Amino acid sequence: MNNYVRTDKSHGFRALIVMEDHSLLLLQQGEIVWSREDGLASIIGVTTSELPVEKEGVSVAKVEQNLFEWLKEHMLKVKGALMLASAEDLAAIQGMGLRSSEKSKMTRDHNGFRKLLIVLTKSGKLFALHTGDGRIVWSLLLNSLRQSEACENPTGINVYQWQVPHHHAMDENPSVLVVGRCKPSSDALGIFSFVDTYTGKELKSFGLDHSIAQVIQLPFTDSTEQHLHLLIDTSGQAHLYPRTPEAVAIFQLEFSNIYWYSVEADNGVIKGHGLKSNCDGEVANNYCFGAREVWSIVFPLETEKIITTITRKSNEVVHTQAKVVADQDVMYKYISKNLLFVATVSPKASGDIGSATPEESHLVVYVVDTVTGRILHRMNHHGSQGPVHAVFSENWIVYHHFNLRAHRYEMTVIEIYDQSRADNKDVWKIVLGKHNLTSPMSSYSRPGVTTKSQSYYFTQSVKAISVTSTAKGITSKHLLIGTIGDQVLAMDKRFFDPRRSVNPTQSEKEEGILPLTDSLPIIPQSYVTHALKVEGLRGIVTVPAKLESATLVFTHGVDLFFTRLAPSRTYDSLTEDFSYALLLITIVALLVAIFVTWVLSEKKDLSDKWR
């Protein structure tokens, strides 16, 4: 706050106020000069929601007006293409383009580009951001996450999709679930809040009678399209939501196939859990289930400390398990949603870079099956330390670490392949059905897996790593790397192929394998953020669009950044500036030319016959 002398020699004052929702207000003489939603600088959870479907049925007058505007716009575009447009025509073309922009509509488009980003901030405020123009559609400071007698210091955990009704079958709006705690400690009682994503209204909220240590979104929905969620409390008991008989019936069908894991980094323990009968002492509660410990892995605290764990996205789509390599050979990816990547370092190397000598430092990575606890792969990096940033997609893992011996950052890739299906290479066996490609995969059968790995030098420190995701998983993958310079770099997965060699064969070149180099190239044109910076970059979220070639990327920190990427280019669509008018004119001109030449040809044939 400060005071100043006004032009009339009187004294004025200015005050900068930080509100409960972390927004900023500048007051001058009791009036608001400007306000900013600075709560968006502390996002802790992100999910998406589809926009409503555009309603059918418009008036005849509106159709005629739209048709007239369309014809006028395309006539002007034709004049512009033929370099005949005046300055007024160019201004009219630009104005029409702005008015007819599809980006800011509040209805979904057939390509799936227009969505709502539902973000939860540290202050307990929920925002809906439009992906077309980035505007705030609505915001809500949740009452359930405000300080009260019941909750002294509430804090949000995350936001999840709760109900996603199919627009042809139901008239209800989609909703999200906001999960929180009454205190920052993990043993505090939990809080639920349900919010309509179209209107921004809080539908209901209530406190839970148990703590929340872990939230598991199950891949099941009930008849009202509500997602089933399993909440694990600090005592290890599992609680099912929604609490309806239908949800319990669906849950019981998959009761024996539900497993999860817990990580106790301070104790160096990873445990696998399964379900057993209802909770002990809970007679009337049919929605609480006991947990049993299935397996555990104990890392010696004297030599290893857990610093990173990561798993695949539960909703990731894999297009095919087969990977055709050189000489028409086939390798089968080991695809499992039950794999966990674990990185440990020696205790002396758990501090900042340079806190230990290369002889005292080692980085060990594991790939663990979370159903059986079996370690599928283990690799030791001597003389390396964290921090480790990793991404897990399909059958491969890419992680970033520091090599103390080389005094450089490294990025390592691990690819896992299924050897049990390696004999399915004969075309006739596949045609005749004499193969095991359709046999179900089970974590209990001892997997015959093989791994390939390779390390590359990388010149920059990393804040976050993500990977592009598409609707069908056909488009090639790109890694999205949040650099120390607060920019996002997109790199083709081909750079991280462990089968790269110094002199690839002709068949390997045809496959697309790049020649081996000791370091990864950083191409300036590959920066997704271009010349912009996302100050304080903390996370990169990717969302698939309906169009297979496109993926939506949302980067958040102190700043927010959103863009649309096409890793394999737009092979399934035309560009936005494609001139349909010129195409129509070309087709008409060709038809006229064909008709004229046909008439001339007929006349010539007739004259030749009279000779």
Secondary structure as UniProt FT lines:
FT   STRAND          2..5
FT   TURN            7..8
FT   STRAND          11..18
FT   TURN            20..21
FT   STRAND          24..28
FT   TURN            29..30
FT   STRAND          31..36
FT   HELIX           38..42
FT   STRAND          43..50
FT   HELIX           60..81
FT   TURN            82..83
FT   HELIX           87..99
FT   TURN            103..104
FT   TURN            110..111
FT   STRAND          115..121
FT   TURN            122..123
FT   STRAND          125..130
FT   TURN            131..133
FT   STRAND          136..141
FT   HELIX           143..145
FT   STRAND          155..163
FT   TURN            167..169
FT   STRAND          175..181
FT   TURN            186..187
FT   STRAND          189..196
FT   TURN            197..199
FT   STRAND          202..211
FT   STRAND          214..221
FT   TURN            223..224
FT   STRAND          226..232
FT   TURN            234..235
FT   STRAND          238..241
FT   HELIX           245..253
FT   HELIX           255..257
FT   STRAND          259..264
FT   TURN            265..268
FT   STRAND          269..278
FT   TURN            280..281
FT   TURN            286..287
FT   STRAND          288..298
FT   TURN            301..303
FT   STRAND          305..311
FT   TURN            314..315
FT   STRAND          322..324
FT   HELIX           326..328
FT   STRAND          330..333
FT   TURN            337..338
FT   STRAND          339..345
FT   HELIX           347..349
FT   TURN            353..354
FT   TURN            358..360
FT   STRAND          362..369
FT   TURN            370..372
FT   STRAND          375..382
FT   STRAND          384..393
FT   TURN            394..395
FT   STRAND          396..403
FT   TURN            404..407
FT   STRAND          408..418
FT   HELIX           419..421
FT   TURN            422..425
FT   HELIX           427..432
FT   TURN            437..438
FT   TURN            443..444
FT   STRAND          449..458
FT   STRAND          462..467
FT   STRAND          478..483
FT   TURN            484..485
FT   STRAND          488..492
FT   HELIX           493..496
FT   TURN            498..499
FT   HELIX           506..511
FT   HELIX           524..526
FT   TURN            528..531
FT   TURN            535..536
FT   STRAND          539..544
FT   TURN            548..549
FT   STRAND          551..556
FT   STRAND          560..565
FT   TURN            567..568
FT   TURN            571..572
FT   TURN            576..577
FT   HELIX           580..610
//
